[in-house]
Amino acid sequence: MANTSHFAPVAELGYAQHLGCCLARVRGSNPLGGTMKKVLVFGVFDGIHKGHRKFLRQAKKLGDELVVVLAQDEIVEKLKGHKPSFDLSERSRRLLSSGIVNKVIAGDRELGTWTAAKGERPDIIALGYDQAPLKTELEKGIASFDPVPDVLVMQPHRPDKYHTSILQKAAGGTAALKKK
């Protein structure tokens, strides 16, 4: 069983407490002095809504650089049973134009390999409240990261209203959401 001591929901930690636990793990250097922390998130981001923006802002507050590992189109189809409304390059463009994200990289073409994430050497991996299956898989592979990042679960922002599946249903499916 993987060591899960690096996993903690943000709600269980005070924000200052959380930052204190992570500061000792910082590796990068900041041109203004001090050190920089890299935060990594995973997702599809097939149409960016308020819930996504809230999640990205929470993650960004945890460090200096926010990197998104964006799911490949074929992985989205495998996980969700349908192709994304927007292809990888368009989803990437939209994330970068949000002004929240510093970098977007394409995710792995095979689930559970973590190659893209490991290559970024994050200090923190921030997960969405609805990414429990990803958290379970990450717990199995986290020990293979060097160094092992802290993993935190972000708080939801009105999940009853701002969740992609709810928005798609209200819009009449993925094709209708794509037009908006």
C-alpha positions in Angstrom: 0.0 0.0 0.0 1.3 3.5 -0.9 2.3 5.9 1.7 -0.6 8.5 1.8 0.9 10.8 4.3 1.3 13.5 1.6 -2.5 13.6 1.0 -4.8 16.0 2.9 -8.0 17.9 2.0 -7.5 21.7 2.3 -10.6 21.8 4.5 -8.7 19.8 7.2 -5.8 22.2 7.3 -5.7 25.9 8.0 -4.4 27.7 5.0 -1.3 28.9 7.0 -0.8 25.4 8.4 -0.9 24.0 4.9 1.6 26.5 3.6 3.9 25.7 6.5 3.9 22.0 5.7 4.9 22.6 2.1 7.5 25.4 2.4 10.2 23.0 3.5 9.7 21.1 0.2 10.3 24.1 -2.1 13.1 23.6 -4.7 12.9 26.4 -7.3 14.4 29.8 -7.1 12.5 33.1 -7.3 14.3 36.0 -9.2 12.8 38.3 -6.5 14.5 36.2 -3.8 13.3 33.2 -1.9 12.0 30.0 -3.5 9.2 29.1 -5.9 6.6 26.4 -5.7 5.1 24.6 -8.6 1.5 23.4 -8.3 0.1 20.8 -10.8 -3.5 20.0 -11.6 -5.1 17.4 -13.8 -8.2 17.8 -15.8 -10.2 17.8 -19.0 -11.4 21.5 -18.9 -13.8 21.0 -21.7 -15.4 24.4 -21.6 -14.1 26.5 -18.6 -16.9 27.4 -16.1 -16.9 29.2 -12.8 -16.2 26.0 -10.9 -13.1 25.4 -13.0 -11.9 29.0 -12.4 -12.5 28.7 -8.7 -10.5 25.4 -8.6 -7.7 26.9 -10.7 -7.5 30.0 -8.5 -7.4 27.9 -5.3 -4.6 25.8 -6.7 -2.7 28.9 -7.9 -2.7 30.3 -4.4 -0.8 27.3 -3.2 2.3 28.2 -5.2 4.0 30.5 -7.7 3.5 28.5 -10.9 0.3 26.6 -11.9 0.8 23.8 -14.5 -2.2 22.0 -15.9 -1.8 18.4 -17.2 -4.6 18.3 -19.8 -6.2 15.0 -20.6 -5.6 13.7 -24.1 -8.7 13.5 -26.3 -8.6 9.7 -26.4 -8.2 9.5 -22.6 -11.3 11.7 -22.2 -13.3 9.4 -24.5 -12.1 6.4 -22.5 -12.9 7.9 -19.1 -16.1 9.7 -19.9 -17.5 7.7 -22.8 -17.5 10.5 -25.3 -15.1 12.8 -27.0 -14.5 16.2 -25.6 -16.4 19.1 -27.2 -13.1 20.9 -27.7 -9.9 19.2 -28.9 -6.7 19.3 -26.8 -5.2 22.4 -28.5 -8.4 24.4 -28.1 -8.8 23.4 -24.5 -5.1 24.3 -23.9 -5.6 27.7 -25.6 -8.6 28.5 -23.5 -6.8 27.6 -20.2 -3.8 29.8 -21.1 -6.0 32.7 -22.1 -7.8 32.5 -18.7 -4.9 34.3 -17.1 -4.8 31.9 -14.2 -2.6 29.1 -15.7 1.1 29.5 -16.3 1.6 26.3 -18.4 -0.4 23.6 -20.0 1.1 20.2 -20.9 -0.5 17.3 -22.6 -1.3 14.4 -20.3 -0.1 10.8 -20.8 -1.6 8.6 -23.6 -1.8 5.8 -21.1 -3.5 6.0 -17.7 -1.4 5.5 -14.6 2.0 6.2 -16.0 2.4 9.7 -14.6 5.2 10.5 -17.0 3.9 14.0 -17.8 3.4 14.9 -14.2 6.7 13.5 -13.0 8.5 15.5 -15.7 7.2 18.7 -14.1 8.5 17.8 -10.6 5.7 19.6 -8.8 5.8 20.6 -5.1 2.1 20.2 -4.8 -0.6 18.3 -6.8 -4.0 19.9 -6.3 -7.0 17.8 -7.0 -10.6 18.8 -7.5 -13.3 17.7 -5.0 -14.7 15.4 -7.7 -11.5 13.7 -8.6 -11.7 10.8 -6.1 -10.9 8.1 -8.7 -7.8 10.1 -9.8 -6.8 10.4 -6.1 -7.0 6.7 -5.7 -4.8 6.0 -8.7 -2.4 8.7 -7.7 -2.0 7.2 -4.2 -0.9 4.0 -5.9 1.8 5.8 -7.9 2.9 8.7 -5.7 5.9 7.0 -4.3 7.4 6.8 -7.8 7.6 10.7 -8.0 11.0 12.2 -7.2 10.5 14.2 -5.0 7.1 13.1 -3.7 4.7 16.0 -3.9 2.1 17.0 -1.4 -1.4 16.2 -2.7 -4.3 18.4 -1.6 -8.0 18.3 -2.4 -9.5 21.7 -3.2 -12.9 22.8 -2.0 -15.9 22.8 -4.4 -17.5 25.9 -5.7 -21.3 25.4 -6.0 -21.0 21.8 -7.3 -24.8 21.6 -7.6 -24.6 24.4 -10.2 -21.0 24.5 -11.6 -20.1 20.9 -12.6 -19.5 20.2 -16.3 -22.0 17.3 -16.4 -24.8 19.5 -14.9 -24.0 22.3 -17.3 -24.0 20.0 -20.3 -27.3 18.5 -19.3 -28.8 22.0 -18.9 -27.4 23.0 -22.2 -28.8 19.9 -24.0 -25.6 17.9 -24.2 -22.0 18.5 -25.2 -22.8 19.8 -28.7 -25.0 22.5 -27.2 -22.4 23.4 -24.6 -19.8 23.7 -27.4 -21.8 26.5 -29.1 -21.9 28.6 -26.0 
